[in-house]
Amino acid sequence: MVVIYEHQYLAYQLGRVDAGTGLDEGRVLLYPDRTFQSEPTIVALTEDAQWLGEYMTTDPVLRRRALELGYRVLDPSLDDSSAELPAFLAGRGVPAPSTSERYTRALLPDVPTLEAMINTVGDCPPMPG
């Protein structure tokens, strides 16, 4: 078991498809009862920084690159995830994660609980490859 961001898993699967090795069907992306959502934010302290923030939101090349890295991109008119990532993944043969609107924020378990999870899963045989 590994705690990773959704985009890391999607980028991994996209990389395998691009390399011609196909999807890694031995690994799955599981979501906890509550979905973790990371919301990176730019705090523009200068006019140039303000321009950069707007550019990252509207430039089609940067938006495409974000999709290639497995990120959900925002719909500038809705301030929410757009439908671009599921469409991009479908076009590449990678199953798209749910686009549920029930996102909540949750914390990782405390260290003793996380260690217990690691010890329990640690007895499982390693994944090949």
ABEGO torsion letter per residue (X at the ends): XBBBBAAAAAAAAAAAAAAGAEBBAABBBBBBABBBBBBBBBBBABAAAAAAAAAAAABAAAAAAAAAAGBBBBBAAAGBBBAAAAAAAAAAGBBBBBABAABBBBBBBBAAAAAAAAAAAAABBBBBX
